[in-house]
Amino acid sequence: MNPDAYELQLVSEGRHHNPHSVLGFHQEAKNWVVRTLRPFAKSVTLRTKSETHAAEHVFGGIWEVRGDKKLGDYRIVAEYENAPAWESDDPYRYLPKLGDLDIHLIAEGRHEQLWQALGAHYVESKDSLGDTSGVSFKVWAPNAQSVRVVGDFNHWDGQLYQMRSMGHSGVWELFIPGVKPGALYKFQIRTKHGNWITKIDPLARRCEIPPATASIVDASDYEWSDKKWMESRAKQDALRSPMSVYELHLGSWRGAKNYRDMASDLIGHVKFLGFTHVEFMPLAEHPFGGSWGYQVTGYYAPTSRFGSPDDFRYLVDQLHNAGIGVIMDWVPAHFPKDEWALARYDGEALYEDADPRRGDHPDWGTHVFNFGRTEVKNFLVANALYWLEEFHIDGLRVDAVASMLYLDYSRKDGEWLPNIYGGRENLDAIEFLKEVNATAYKRNPGIMMIAEESTAFPGVSAPTDQGGLGFGFKWNMGWMHDSLEYIQKDPMWRRYHHGEITFSMLYAYDEKFVLPISHDEVVHGKGSLLAKMPGDHWQKLANMRAYLSFMWSHPGKKLLFMGQEFAQPSEWSESRELDWWLLDHHPHRGMQQLVADLNRLYVENPALWELDHEREGFQWIDGGNADQNLLSFLRIDAKGNQVACIINFAGHPYENFRIGLPKQGEWTELLNTDAEIYGGSGVGNYGSVRAEAIPMHGRDFSASVNIPPLGAIWLKG
């Protein structure tokens, strides 16, 4: 059937919703017709392997060739004034690269590998005339009237590259032969109002280095070498395994380097310190470096600031081969309003809710995802799986969970809408979190989903089949807040705040906790961890050593932000690298050695981690000694092995102090934070103490112990 004048006009102007119905090859009974759009051409020829056919101009740059013999593979040759002939393959002779199952799953919001269906995918192929390799472009834009592909391969003019609508799915697709990996591209979208807007690909797997904003066609040829790690991970019980995490901002750790170049230095540092995992602050593409990665525009693209996606794969691979797990910050709570990114993607509110009472975040000036829309939820669920499966990430720390859980988060009366029951809970976000956690754990055994959640919302780390959100762990923001409030007090006044340092044990088993001293605690005028400590420089260091020993001995997994391992005095800034020169000074080198020893002793002693989330793993020796600023408790493993932890938050030592212990005999001094190697004064117990049959603290045995000032000792029986 011949197209009418209106259809021809739409194609000519590059705004037809189904250009394939006009352009390309069409069988008409015993005859065939090929149409192509070549504006300004003076002649157009169709070339096959054995013959040529002259085309006739029919309307507005549309040319047509008709024939009655079988037509094989062909190319289009166009001639222009004062220019050489241009021969090209015909994008409109190709069938859709998106299958019916993909379309069905996308429409249902159930495509768990969405990145394999949408985005830009390089396809290698040949026909009788030679190379037909190219890129299949697909994008979800349900409110668009028409969509075009623009890029450096067509001088950013999309008239010749109109995409076809795939019906009710809202997906548009076009295969463009000749486009290669590395090509820059965007989508031109005609809105309901008839204006054109240019947008990035939401599923682009690579982007330009900011401030440039184009998407990049990516094709990975990386061969992983971490099979042993992945197999071991799948069998691991994270709850009953040691986990100490080194959190870092990659751009300011040692300055901006390539992912590959960073691998050796980072692995060496982390191995020396003994951390089991690293946690990268967000590495998905973001336009503004000062956001630290928390305002994401390219959810499927590792930031190009440090290299290609395969370069990032290499970094993860090398960390795994060194026995180091990789956690990455993931930001599904909100996204920025940049006009070239996700905001009003097809001219209408699409990824965000149209009502600003649901769709805007007042604190951050960003949009909130519309978690109730199936396609948006699918976009985010698949994104989590993408990082876990395509980059072998071992865990995702989910940012700002509280902001997702509550409709009134950081909003005043009248600035939010209640749920269907009149409550403040965001029911759609809750269902999204359950789905992403359940799906992630189902598909990737051994991974961890970790919530940054600061409220008392119940069951954050409870399984979804028990009514929980399904996270593996939750950051213990209460412990972090209370313990930092306590440690900042002068030792003279700590007796009046003893409850702040012990309160965490009242709820320690309500969730599966990670104890975080994260980047958030060392920015925006809060000062570094060292700067929070009272007293002179020596006292600050001693306080910090005691505090870290308390953290490492307290139930819960550990997380420490970069720079704190060597007691950097200055506040962290993303614009400069850490003050590595401090390691030339013994007190700071000593702090680094302490962190290394804490991690070594932690891993070597299951009592410090195996029963983190079970009450049987902890017993107070004396938790109520407020007057002397002393804490003492036992950590216990599944076999009954015990480590006694004694922490003195007073500014003076205690000599021959009697501590109740569970059994008689020699107890080895595993750790003394006042050792001279750490920069301490050397008060200690010469390597061990002996427990005698002298009752103390409700126990049948006790030992006389020298407890250093602002220090801690660990004893193993």
Secondary structure as UniProt FT lines:
FT   HELIX           5..12
FT   TURN            13..14
FT   HELIX           19..21
FT   STRAND          24..28
FT   TURN            29..30
FT   STRAND          31..37
FT   TURN            39..40
FT   STRAND          43..47
FT   STRAND          52..54
FT   STRAND          56..59
FT   TURN            60..61
FT   STRAND          62..67
FT   STRAND          75..80
FT   TURN            81..82
FT   STRAND          83..88
FT   HELIX           91..93
FT   HELIX           100..108
FT   TURN            112..113
FT   HELIX           114..117
FT   STRAND          119..123
FT   STRAND          126..127
FT   TURN            128..129
FT   STRAND          130..131
FT   STRAND          134..140
FT   TURN            142..143
FT   STRAND          146..151
FT   TURN            152..156
FT   TURN            159..160
FT   STRAND          164..165
FT   HELIX           167..169
FT   STRAND          171..177
FT   TURN            181..182
FT   STRAND          184..190
FT   TURN            192..193
FT   STRAND          196..199
FT   TURN            202..203
FT   TURN            210..211
FT   STRAND          215..216
FT   HELIX           227..234
FT   HELIX           238..240
FT   STRAND          244..248
FT   HELIX           250..253
FT   HELIX           259..273
FT   STRAND          277..280
FT   STRAND          284..285
FT   HELIX           289..291
FT   TURN            292..293
FT   STRAND          298..302
FT   HELIX           304..306
FT   HELIX           309..321
FT   TURN            322..323
FT   STRAND          325..330
FT   TURN            339..346
FT   HELIX           356..359
FT   STRAND          360..361
FT   TURN            362..365
FT   STRAND          366..367
FT   TURN            371..372
FT   HELIX           374..390
FT   STRAND          395..398
FT   TURN            399..400
FT   HELIX           401..405
FT   TURN            407..410
FT   TURN            413..414
FT   TURN            420..421
FT   HELIX           427..443
FT   TURN            445..446
FT   STRAND          448..451
FT   TURN            458..461
FT   HELIX           464..466
FT   STRAND          473..475
FT   HELIX           477..487
FT   HELIX           491..497
FT   HELIX           498..502
FT   HELIX           503..506
FT   TURN            508..510
FT   STRAND          513..517
FT   HELIX           519..522
FT   TURN            524..525
FT   HELIX           529..532
FT   HELIX           537..553
FT   STRAND          557..561
FT   TURN            562..563
FT   HELIX           564..566
FT   TURN            574..575
FT   HELIX           580..584
FT   HELIX           586..604
FT   HELIX           606..608
FT   TURN            609..613
FT   HELIX           615..617
FT   STRAND          618..622
FT   TURN            626..629
FT   STRAND          630..636
FT   TURN            638..639
FT   STRAND          642..648
FT   STRAND          654..661
FT   STRAND          665..672
FT   TURN            673..674
FT   HELIX           676..678
FT   TURN            686..687
FT   STRAND          688..692
FT   TURN            697..698
FT   STRAND          701..707
FT   TURN            709..710
FT   STRAND          711..716
//
